[in-house]
Amino acid sequence: MRKFFKPLLVGATVAAFSMGVSTHALSAQTIKISHQFPGGTIDEGDFRDRLVRKFAAEVEKQTKGELKFEIFPASSLVKTRAQFAGLQKGSLDMTLYPLAYEGGKIPEVNITLMPGMVTSYEQGQRWKGAPIGKALEKKLEDNGVKIISWVWQAGGIAAKSKIVEPNDVKGVKIRGAGKNMDLMLKAAGGSITNIPSNEVYNAMQTGVLDAGVTSSTSIISFRLEEVGDHLTSARKNTFWFMFEPLLMAKSTFDRLTPAQQKIVMDVGASLEQFGIDESKKDDFKAAEIWEKAGKKVYDMDDAAFAKFRTVAKDSAWAQFAKDVDDGQKWIDMAVDVK
């Protein structure tokens, strides 16, 4: 039987050429990307969707069509919380994902939404080349997932009442987006509800939430000015910086050729400045949208930020150091990045 194998392959290749189909086309792979954010175009809409589309277009171009992409925004292919597990199982190829959502299963990743720890986009980006970044990459790869683009987002507080310092949180039904953020808000007296950002609008509309802490881009994309009256902007200070990287299933990455892997990583890195620039724009744009809608907008001053950071250190930071294996080491590595 084996003697017929090679002629059959040759015959298939000849047939492909005779029909005008190249062997290059036969070897093309389609990579599926799912994310929770609203869809748009490569030039318009939520920048996270745009980043995904820019990545897909450039990788397809540089691989000359060897890698093609299908993009599914708004959790239309995989539900929000199931996306990371999909990468681990190999049933999903890529996602742009708020990593702290996985803090219940991988406690170490809660460091990526530690209140008051990262204070600027540039500081967050410097994690990539520092020991904290290398430790994070290894932890994810050990769990079957590879970081392709490092994306950080600052966040504000969309609320029905004014929240600019810890005392304002008392008695408020609030969403923080991750375990450590929730610990700080609970320590400040808040009542915690943890849901994905694409569910905050309905929760505030129905009274399940009084306030939601989320990225400026989500505040814009999910039109939270329609359900809130007060915005604490991320323009000046914020205790909320979340790591929302572009991720690939390691099983998918390992199937790529070395040349394809290099292109994927190079294109991913090339889009990181785009992520920073667009995030910063959205910090200001969110405030402008709320002001135009006639809502109250506040900037957190240094004193208010310091109060939140003190609450965070006494609650979230301390609990992380206690509960997570080598938790204090992870905190020390993060704090070392200036």
Sequence and secondary structure as in RCSB ss.txt:
>XXXX:A:sequence
MRKFFKPLLVGATVAAFSMGVSTHALSAQTIKISHQFPGGTIDEGDFRDRLVRKFAAEVEKQTKGELKFEIFPAS
SLVKTRAQFAGLQKGSLDMTLYPLAYEGGKIPEVNITLMPGMVTSYEQGQRWKGAPIGKALEKKLEDNGVKIISW
VWQAGGIAAKSKIVEPNDVKGVKIRGAGKNMDLMLKAAGGSITNIPSNEVYNAMQTGVLDAGVTSSTSIISFRLE
EVGDHLTSARKNTFWFMFEPLLMAKSTFDRLTPAQQKIVMDVGASLEQFGIDESKKDDFKAAEIWEKAGKKVYDM
DDAAFAKFRTVAKDSAWAQFAKDVDDGQKWIDMAVDVK
>XXXX:A:secstr
 GGGHHHHHHHHHHHHHHTT  HHHHT EEEEEEESS    SSSS HHHHHHHHHHHHHHHHTTTSEEEEEE TT
SSS GGGHHHHHHHTS  EEE  GGGGTTTSGGGGGGG TTT  SHHHHHGGGGSHHHHHHHHHHHHTTEEEEE 
 EEEEEEEESS  SSGGGGTT EEE SSHHHHHHHHHTT EE    GGGHHHHHHTTS SEEEEEHHHHHHTTGG
GT SEEEESSS  S EEE  EEEEHHHHHHS HHHHHHHHHHHHHTHHHHHHHHHHHHHHHHHHHHHTT EEEE 
 HHHHHHHHHHHIIIIIHHHHHHSTTHHHHHHHHHT  
